[in-house]
Amino acid sequence: MVCISNAYGGMKIMKKGLISILVCMLMTLTTIVPISATILSEKTSHPLTKGNTLHVGGSGLGNYTSIQDAIDNASDGDTIFVYSGIYYGVITIDKTVILTGEEKTSTMIDGQQLGEDTITVTAPKVHLSGFTICNSSRDGGYNAGLKLEHADESVIEHNIFTDNCWAAEIRSSSSCIFVDNSVVDNEQGGVYLPLSTFTQISGCTFSGNGKKGLEIFNGNDQVISSNTFIDCGIELYAEPPPGNFVHCTITDNMVNGKPLIYLEHKNGKFIRNAGQVILNHCNGVLVWNNELTNTSIGAQVLGSTFVRIVGNTIANNFHGISVVKSIAVNIVNNDVTDNMYDGIGVFHSGFCRISFNEVSKNNIGIYFYGTFFNSMYLNYVHDNEKCNYFIDSALFPFIINA
């Protein structure tokens, strides 16, 4: 009996021990799981968040005073956090890092007009956010507050670009993202996008910028969406060989409170109530009775045929009407005035007819370059600053009572 009693007591003790162990394990698990989830969340918040964090400014022990010094001492994958303040001079980012400012209105990178570009990025997958970027060199050309070159998959977001020559240049780079930036009052233009592919520009505000908000040159598969343009707009260019073609997806953008109408490979469309019109390889489109004012190009026609631009007011743009590599464009009864460069420009195009337009107070009234077999009839072309007509063509347009 004693033996049985001792065995039963031993079993009770063992059960109590097992229960205690199980409770401890459960408590440990409930502690470990949230910590592991937190660590996982931190590691996956950005694909580069795997290195050290370096600090610039502020009062912390060992903080850098120069952004460039922090970059020079960083490694790929590091984060550089910059406290509010004004940081002078030019910067080169040649490593895959995250560079983020404490608050974009109070964390300023001022190029002091010292170098070609205020910030130059030459590494892939750089992430730049939270700054006001200003005072790039003003020596003309395409000097910029920010230049990306061979900087594939970089992300530029939540910044202010102001008082630069150009705000930003994204050159020879693929799959970059430029989102939620304010591009305001830069001297020559907003964003220049040459020779790049698969760029996404969305959720940005472009205001002023010498009438040029966004200029795309010889690059394909750009996605330009949900941007606001004020007193500026978009321009597209494709240089020789003649087969070059700029393919874009341009949707849901506004110019001075009205839709920016971009059509590519569309036929038989009718356009009214637009803020800007861009026709890219279209046929049989009528642009009628719009006010196309205060933008980069009021109406731009690229590689298109049988387009009619009729009865529009086209004023206070950089270019009024621009026709490039197109055939049989008919420009009739428009008021084209006060444009910064040319009122009506026809380039490498033929069999176009310009008639019954008033073209006045532009720098150049009507400009022909490399054209053939075009005609003008009963236009009122007067008081243009440089000249009323500028003709540089092997085959001169046939002018009837112009």
C-alpha positions in Angstrom: 0.0 0.0 0.0 2.8 2.3 0.8 4.4 1.6 -2.4 1.2 2.4 -4.3 0.7 5.5 -2.3 4.3 6.8 -3.1 3.8 6.0 -6.7 0.6 8.0 -6.8 2.2 10.9 -5.0 5.1 10.8 -7.5 2.7 10.9 -10.4 1.0 14.0 -9.0 4.4 15.7 -8.6 5.3 14.8 -12.2 2.0 16.1 -13.5 2.5 19.4 -11.7 6.0 19.6 -13.2 4.8 19.0 -16.7 2.0 21.6 -16.3 4.6 24.2 -15.1 6.8 23.4 -18.0 4.0 23.8 -20.5 2.9 27.1 -19.0 6.4 28.4 -19.3 6.7 27.3 -22.9 3.4 29.0 -23.8 4.5 32.2 -22.0 7.8 32.1 -23.9 6.0 31.6 -27.2 3.6 34.5 -26.7 6.7 36.7 -25.9 8.8 35.5 -28.9 6.1 35.7 -31.6 5.5 39.5 -31.4 9.2 40.2 -31.2 9.9 38.1 -34.3 7.0 39.7 -36.2 8.4 43.2 -35.3 11.9 42.2 -36.6 10.4 40.8 -39.8 8.4 44.0 -40.3 11.4 46.2 -39.9 13.5 44.1 -42.2 10.9 44.1 -45.0 9.8 47.7 -44.8 12.3 48.6 -47.5 14.4 46.2 -49.6 17.6 48.0 -48.6 16.9 48.0 -44.8 19.6 45.5 -43.9 22.6 47.6 -43.0 23.6 50.3 -40.4 22.0 53.7 -39.9 24.2 56.8 -40.1 23.0 60.1 -38.8 23.8 63.6 -40.2 23.1 66.8 -38.2 21.4 66.8 -34.8 23.2 66.5 -31.6 23.9 62.7 -31.3 27.4 61.5 -30.4 29.2 60.6 -33.6 26.7 62.2 -36.0 28.2 63.5 -39.3 28.0 67.2 -40.2 28.2 66.5 -43.9 25.9 64.4 -46.0 28.8 63.5 -48.4 31.0 62.4 -45.5 28.2 60.0 -44.4 27.8 58.6 -47.9 31.6 58.1 -48.2 31.6 56.1 -45.0 28.4 54.1 -45.8 28.2 50.7 -47.3 25.6 49.3 -49.7 22.3 48.8 -47.9 22.9 51.5 -45.2 20.4 54.1 -44.3 21.5 57.8 -43.9 19.1 59.8 -41.8 19.5 63.6 -42.1 18.1 65.9 -39.4 16.5 69.2 -40.3 18.8 72.0 -41.3 20.5 73.5 -44.4 23.3 71.4 -46.0 25.4 73.2 -48.5 27.4 71.9 -51.5 27.0 69.2 -54.1 26.6 65.5 -53.4 27.5 62.3 -55.2 25.7 59.1 -54.3 27.6 56.1 -55.7 26.3 53.4 -53.4 23.0 51.7 -53.0 21.8 53.6 -49.9 18.6 55.1 -48.4 19.0 58.8 -48.0 16.1 60.3 -46.1 15.5 63.7 -44.5 13.7 64.4 -41.2 11.1 66.6 -42.8 11.1 67.8 -46.4 10.3 71.5 -45.8 13.0 71.9 -43.1 15.7 69.6 -44.5 17.4 71.4 -47.4 20.2 70.5 -49.7 21.5 73.8 -51.3 23.8 73.4 -54.2 24.9 77.1 -54.0 25.1 77.0 -57.8 28.6 75.5 -57.4 28.5 72.4 -59.6 26.8 71.0 -62.6 24.1 69.2 -60.5 23.3 69.5 -56.8 22.9 65.7 -56.3 24.3 63.1 -58.7 23.2 59.5 -58.4 25.3 56.8 -60.2 24.3 53.7 -58.2 21.2 51.5 -58.7 18.3 51.1 -56.2 19.0 54.4 -54.3 16.1 55.7 -52.3 15.9 59.5 -51.8 13.1 61.2 -49.8 12.3 64.0 -47.4 14.3 66.9 -48.8 14.0 70.4 -50.4 16.6 70.4 -53.2 17.6 73.8 -54.6 20.1 76.0 -56.2 21.7 73.8 -58.9 24.1 75.5 -61.3 22.4 78.0 -63.6 24.9 77.8 -66.4 22.2 76.7 -68.8 21.7 73.3 -70.5 20.2 70.6 -68.3 22.0 71.2 -65.0 19.6 69.9 -62.3 18.9 69.7 -58.6 19.1 65.9 -59.0 20.6 63.8 -61.8 20.2 60.1 -62.1 22.5 58.4 -64.6 22.7 54.6 -64.8 20.8 54.5 -61.6 18.3 51.7 -62.3 15.4 51.0 -60.0 15.9 54.1 -57.9 13.0 55.7 -56.0 12.6 59.5 -55.6 9.7 60.5 -53.4 8.3 63.1 -51.0 10.7 65.9 -52.0 10.5 69.5 -53.0 12.5 70.7 -56.0 12.7 74.5 -56.4 15.0 77.3 -57.7 17.1 74.9 -59.8 18.0 75.1 -63.5 16.0 71.9 -64.1 14.5 70.1 -61.1 15.7 66.6 -62.0 17.2 64.6 -64.9 16.7 60.9 -65.1 19.1 59.8 -67.8 19.9 56.3 -69.2 18.2 54.6 -66.3 15.5 51.9 -66.2 12.6 51.3 -63.9 12.9 54.4 -61.7 10.1 55.8 -59.6 9.5 59.5 -59.2 6.4 60.0 -57.0 4.7 62.5 -54.7 7.3 65.3 -55.4 6.6 69.0 -55.7 8.4 70.5 -58.7 8.0 74.3 -58.4 9.5 77.3 -60.0 12.7 75.8 -61.5 14.2 78.1 -64.1 14.4 76.0 -67.3 12.1 73.0 -66.6 10.9 70.4 -64.2 11.9 66.8 -65.1 14.0 65.9 -68.1 13.7 62.3 -69.0 16.2 61.3 -71.8 17.1 57.8 -73.0 15.4 56.1 -70.1 12.8 53.3 -70.0 10.0 52.1 -67.7 9.9 55.3 -65.6 7.0 55.9 -63.4 6.1 59.6 -62.6 2.9 60.0 -60.6 1.2 62.0 -57.9 3.5 65.0 -58.4 2.8 68.7 -58.7 4.5 70.7 -61.4 4.1 74.4 -61.2 5.9 77.1 -63.3 9.2 75.6 -64.4 9.6 77.9 -67.4 6.4 76.4 -69.0 8.2 72.9 -69.2 7.0 70.5 -66.6 8.2 67.2 -68.1 10.3 66.6 -71.2 10.6 63.1 -72.5 13.3 62.4 -75.1 13.9 59.0 -76.9 12.6 56.8 -74.1 9.9 54.1 -74.1 7.4 52.6 -71.8 7.1 55.6 -69.5 4.0 55.7 -67.2 2.9 59.3 -66.4 -0.2 59.4 -64.3 -2.2 61.4 -61.8 0.0 64.5 -61.9 -1.0 68.1 -61.7 0.5 70.7 -64.0 0.1 74.4 -63.4 1.5 76.9 -65.9 3.5 74.0 -67.6 2.9 70.7 -69.2 4.5 67.7 -71.1 6.7 67.6 -74.2 7.7 64.5 -76.2 10.6 64.2 -78.6 12.1 61.4 -80.8 15.2 62.2 -82.7 16.5 60.4 -85.9 16.6 57.7 -87.2 13.1 58.3 -88.5 11.9 55.0 -87.0 12.4 56.2 -83.5 9.1 56.3 -81.5 8.4 57.4 -78.0 5.8 55.1 -76.4 4.1 56.3 -73.2 1.2 55.6 -71.0 -0.1 59.1 -70.0 -3.4 59.1 -68.0 -5.3 61.1 -65.5 -3.1 64.2 -65.6 -4.5 67.7 -65.2 -3.2 71.0 -66.8 -4.5 74.2 -65.2 -7.6 72.4 -64.0 -8.4 70.6 -67.3 -7.5 67.2 -68.6 -4.2 66.6 -70.4 -5.4 64.7 -73.5 -2.7 62.2 -74.7 -3.6 59.9 -77.6 -1.3 57.2 -79.0 -2.2 55.2 -82.1 -5.8 56.4 -82.0 -8.1 57.1 -85.0 -11.1 59.3 -85.5 -11.2 61.1 -82.1 -12.8 64.4 -81.3 -11.1 66.6 -78.6 -12.9 69.4 -76.6 -12.3 71.0 -73.2 -8.6 70.0 -72.9 -5.8 71.8 -71.1 -3.1 70.4 -73.4 -3.3 68.0 -76.4 -0.6 65.5 -77.5 -1.3 63.3 -80.5 1.3 60.5 -81.0 1.0 58.5 -84.2 -2.8 59.2 -84.6 -5.0 59.5 -87.6 -8.1 61.6 -88.3 -8.3 63.5 -85.0 -10.2 66.8 -84.7 -9.0 69.3 -82.0 -11.8 71.9 -81.9 -12.6 75.0 -79.9 -10.2 74.4 -76.9 -8.4 77.0 -74.8 -4.9 75.6 -74.7 -3.0 78.1 -72.6 -0.2 78.4 -70.1 1.4 75.0 -70.8 4.5 73.8 -72.6 3.0 73.1 -76.0 -0.7 73.9 -76.5 -1.1 71.2 -79.2 1.7 68.8 -80.2 1.3 66.5 -83.2 3.9 63.7 -83.6 4.0 61.2 -86.5 0.3 61.7 -87.3 -1.8 62.1 -90.4 -5.0 63.9 -91.3 -5.3 65.9 -88.1 -7.4 69.1 -87.9 -6.8 71.8 -85.4 -9.7 74.2 -85.7 -11.0 77.2 -83.8 -8.8 77.0 -80.7 -7.3 79.8 -78.5 -3.6 78.9 -78.1 -1.8 81.5 -75.9 0.9 82.0 -73.3 2.7 78.6 -73.9 6.3 77.9 -74.6 5.3 76.6 -78.1 1.8 77.2 -79.5 1.2 74.4 -82.1 4.0 72.0 -82.9 3.7 69.5 -85.8 6.6 67.0 -86.2 7.1 64.2 -88.8 3.4 64.4 -89.7 1.4 64.5 -92.9 -1.7 66.5 -93.9 -2.3 68.5 -90.7 -4.8 71.2 -91.3 -4.5 74.3 -88.9 -7.5 76.6 -89.4 -9.0 79.6 -87.7 -7.0 79.5 -84.5 -5.9 82.5 -82.3 -2.2 81.9 -81.6 -0.7 84.6 -79.5 1.9 85.4 -76.8 3.8 82.1 -77.0 7.3 82.3 -75.7 9.0 80.7 -78.8 6.9 79.9 -81.9 3.3 80.3 -82.6 3.0 77.6 -85.2 6.0 75.3 -85.9 6.0 72.7 -88.7 9.1 70.4 -88.7 10.0 67.5 -91.1 6.3 67.4 -92.2 4.5 67.7 -95.5 1.2 68.6 -97.2 0.1 70.7 -94.2 -2.3 73.6 -94.7 -2.3 76.7 -92.4 -5.2 79.1 -93.1 -7.3 81.8 -91.5 -5.3 82.0 -88.3 -4.3 85.0 -86.4 -0.7 84.6 -85.2 0.7 87.5 -83.2 3.0 88.5 -80.3 5.0 85.3 -80.4 8.8 85.2 -80.7 8.5 83.6 -84.1 5.1 83.7 -85.8 5.2 80.6 -88.2 8.3 78.4 -88.4 9.0 75.9 -91.1 12.0 73.5 -90.8 12.8 70.6 -93.2 9.3 70.6 -94.6 7.8 69.9 -98.1 4.7 71.0 -100.0 2.9 72.9 -97.3 0.6 75.8 -98.0 -0.6 79.0 -96.1 -3.7 80.9 -97.0 -5.2 84.2 -95.6 -3.5 84.2 -92.2 -3.1 87.4 -90.2 0.5 87.2 -89.0 1.7 90.3 -87.3 3.7 91.9 -84.4 5.8 88.8 -83.7 9.0 89.8 -81.8 11.8 88.1 -83.9 10.0 87.6 -87.2 6.6 86.7 -88.6 7.9 83.9 -90.8 11.0 81.7 -90.3 11.5 79.3 -93.2 14.4 76.8 -93.3 13.4 74.1 -95.8 14.8 72.7 -98.9 11.3 72.7 -100.4 9.7 76.0 -99.5 6.0 76.1 -98.5 3.7 77.4 -101.2 2.4 80.7 -99.8 -0.9 82.1 -101.1 -1.9 85.5 -99.9 -0.4 84.9 -96.5 
